[in-house]
């Protein structure tokens, strides 16, 4: 289709890192140097388009987030510094990549983008009662700007003091969706409220990284609430024990968190608040109006039956109802700018029981899903809680 950028591309690069936070970051930056440079070039234009900010203003804003992240977990700043060194970039440039949500979505909440729309993603978790083999499945389509087809990498991180993890992520960012060695799986959706003003706090992508450091779902929920967050976001988290919860958040502390529990073993989420107890000021349906239809379509497809295994979920993620704004999202040829287009850049289905991740390197309707072969990697070092549970 016109405007699509996935044709005949190679699989997304895979990078494995180990050592201290600084060393892991440096290895990541070296392995993804080209992709990090592409991200920086792309976001310089994107931030100007959405917020009207030149790069010096972007990096000045990014540095305001340094103190909150330092207080939250200084190791993440060490990783960012290492990424910058490895990629041949300035520290504040890579820090800016990790607050891209705060810049773009605060611009949306301020109505500064005149109808320009942020991301649209569709995520799910199916627990043992809802799956054919009695396993826990989690995943999503990650819909984002078309330039991301050229910047996505698969990051495999070995850690000495926290769980090893695998994440499929934009180069330079700390994390996105993924799974860790303790059986925690993560999918995510962008949200936006009138309280998204870009005030310094814990950035969305730092929270994602902290969830992949969690040994249990309780740890993950603590990570989401530990310090005030800067941006709204949705965190769909599950565990191979057959547990799952969806966590909707607005900017702020633990009082701006709303939980959704599975119904008949199923959790589904798109890009607007759906918790009955939500008491914030949601503008997500204004920002991403297709979210309502994608959620309805997900519900309908799951209810129809046959969506109880990896193959069934792969078919759902390739669905085009509502094209170009379907579950499988394609660029809108009517968009005035490439920065106003969206596409399903990667699609993932994760089997938490087996440590398997199935992914498409581009649109799931065009690129075959392949198994990343990370089960052995994720079956390595067992942290203390996992060890004690197996005795």
Secondary structure, DSSP 4 states (H G I P E B T S, - for coil): -TT---TTPPPPEEEEE-SSHHHHHHHHHHHTHHHHHHHHHHHHHHHHHHH---HHHHHHHHHTTHHHHHHHHHHHHHHHHHHHHHHT--HHHHHHHTTHHHHHHHHHHTT-STT------EEEEE-GGGSTTS--EEEEEEEE-GGGGGTEEEEEE--SSS--EEEEEETTSS--SEEETTSEEEEEE---BTT----SSB-HHHHHHHHHT-SSHHHHHHHHHSS-BSS-EEEEEEETTTEEEEEEE-SBSGGGEEEE--BTTEEEE-SS---TT--S-B-HHHH-TTHHHHHHHHHHHHHHS--SSHHHHHHHHT--TTTTBSSSB---TT-SSGGG--EEEEEEEEETTTTEEEEESS-TTTS--EE---HHHHTS---HHHHHHT-
